[in-house]
Amino acid sequence: MTAKVVERYLTLSLAMNRHVDGLVDAYYGPQAIADKVAAAPVLTPENLVLEARALVGAIDAGEPLGDPDAEGEPGPNRLEVVPDAGKDAARRHFLRSQAIGLLTSARKLAGEPIAYADEVEACYGVRPRRVFEDDFEAAHRRLEEVVPGGGPLAERYVAWREAQAVPPDRLEAAIASLAEDLRERTRTLFGLPENESVEFALVSNEPWSGFNYYLGGLRSRVVINTDLPVLSTSLGHLVAHEAYPGHHTERVRKEVGLVRRHRCWEESIVVIGTPHNLLAEGLADLGLEVVMGSHPEAVEAEHLHPLGISYDQDVVAVVREAAEALGGVRANAAFRLWEDRADPDTVIDEVARWSLTTRARAAKQVEFLLHPTWRAYIFCYVEGLPLCRAFVAGDPARFARLVTEQLTPQDLLDQTLPSH
């Protein structure tokens, strides 16, 4: 019997993860599918391409989506099934966009040449663009007005930022304090299922600043990278992004609603290189703003100052806005590496110059962009935040849709409220 669409999607994702460890970011779906993939021979990249193309074709042909866990025994993670046939078209639209991302990654594995911008668009659902350097210069002028001290802006800005480093022995206490506050705000605004939990841990030797490992069963393990000093200016955002109301909140709400109640098992897997990632990162970046307002500095200071942590809230608000504009430096760096084929050392210098940061921090950013799994992922941040912000338009109910429903970047573009 031929497997139905959702089972084929899960199987293909897990099969591709055998080629690219980490492509599957999280999986808590039917164990039988994972066991079957693990026991089967590793598919060649060429066969993965064929499977991905066939999956897209099956979705387009209207083949049954299926319930790959229909025979499973009821248990603590299963609720009464609520059929929702009216969502079938939306599920197909979501699954098709995800399958196109998988197909693109499979084609890359098979050695097919794909232009960088085409790869980003196929994987993440938006056409990437370079950012005008005029935007960076405008951000520099704004920083020039508020960053204390004398001398060149870059030196002053680096000195100010590094002075906001959280002492390592106070980092866990700061994280716990912020997480408790953000959790309660998230619960009040959007609701959280009972028994959800987040474990925080400090790690090193990773290309990212923080990561959420969703374990299923309403549990996350959030790790914070300490390769470079963690800055108080970004700590609140980091906790909000990874936990409340960001990645953890999205995953637990979708596990309870989409997976357990509506049997949308495609949501039991998170796969890198698919459009869902762009919305996940965009909503996570927007999270602090949604639950604490556009200027959360006073609240953050209430958590950090009692712990003796430096946090210059009078400057942070302006720096936060400028830093968002300077986030486009990462987009240009990606184009420089993968379209212009610029030397990485040259790109590190360019990132340090435009981001007004140390060479060590610039090198960490370029390390992320050079990673084969993550090289296109940067646009999930650069394009995801403005897309989600425009969609939400200050309305918490629209943010609730992001952490509850199956949406694609195109859905947000189609449903974004017109600006006045």
Helices and strands as residue ranges (DSSP letters): H 5-17, E 24-27, H 31-39, H 45-60, G 85-87, H 88-109, H 116-124, H 133-146, H 153-163, H 168-190, E 197-203, E 210-216, E 219-225, H 232-242, H 247-254, I 255-261, G 265-268, E 269-271, H 276-292, H 297-304, G 305-307, H 313-326, H 328-338, H 344-355, H 359-370, H 378-382, H 384-392, H 396-402, H 409-415
